[in-house]
Amino acid sequence: MTSATSPTIRARNAKYQGNVTKRGTGTTKKTSATTTKAPAIDPRVAYFLLVLMSGGAIFQVLYLIFGSRLFPDPMDMD
């Protein structure tokens, strides 16, 4: 059985087969070591999120330890 490739595909394959040994040997563009990148987010935003999350974790631990005695439910006020 013969393959069902078209003549244009066979021509392109023949054209690119000569380039097989040259692939991957080119030079790559490297960034210089003196270039510094800025952080993805502003450090103040990162610190704010850190304080927010750690504060929430502290309140969660306090609620687990002391329960509703420390944080009473405002709907239960009589």
C-alpha positions in Angstrom: 0.0 0.0 0.0 1.3 3.4 -0.9 1.0 6.4 1.4 -1.8 8.9 0.7 0.3 12.1 1.2 -0.1 14.9 -1.3 2.8 16.1 -3.5 2.9 19.4 -1.6 3.3 17.7 1.7 6.0 15.5 0.4 7.8 18.6 -1.1 7.6 20.4 2.3 8.9 17.3 4.1 11.9 17.1 1.8 12.6 20.8 2.2 12.6 20.6 6.0 14.5 17.3 6.3 17.7 19.0 5.3 17.4 21.3 8.3 17.3 18.4 10.9 20.9 18.7 11.9 20.8 22.5 12.4 17.9 22.5 14.8 18.7 23.5 18.4 22.2 24.8 17.7 21.3 28.4 17.3 22.1 31.1 19.8 19.5 32.1 22.3 18.7 35.6 23.5 19.9 35.8 27.1 19.0 38.5 29.6 21.8 40.3 31.2 22.5 39.8 34.9 22.3 43.5 35.6 18.7 43.8 34.7 16.4 43.4 37.7 12.8 42.6 37.4 10.2 44.3 39.5 8.1 42.0 41.8 4.8 40.9 40.4 2.8 42.8 43.0 3.6 45.8 45.1 5.2 44.8 48.4 2.7 46.9 50.4 -0.1 44.9 48.9 1.7 41.6 49.8 2.2 42.8 53.4 -1.4 43.8 53.7 -2.6 40.4 52.5 -0.2 38.7 54.9 -1.5 40.7 57.9 -5.1 40.1 56.8 -4.6 36.4 56.5 -2.6 36.0 59.6 -5.1 38.1 61.6 -8.0 35.9 60.3 -6.1 32.8 61.3 -5.5 34.2 64.8 -9.2 35.0 65.2 -10.1 31.5 64.0 -7.7 29.9 66.6 -9.1 32.1 69.4 -12.7 31.1 68.4 -11.7 27.4 68.4 -10.2 27.8 71.9 -12.7 30.1 73.6 -15.8 29.6 71.4 -18.7 31.9 71.8 -17.6 33.3 75.2 -15.0 35.5 73.4 -17.1 36.3 70.3 -20.8 36.3 71.2 -23.3 36.1 68.5 -24.9 39.6 68.1 -28.3 38.0 67.2 -28.4 36.3 70.6 -28.2 39.5 72.6 -31.1 39.7 75.1 
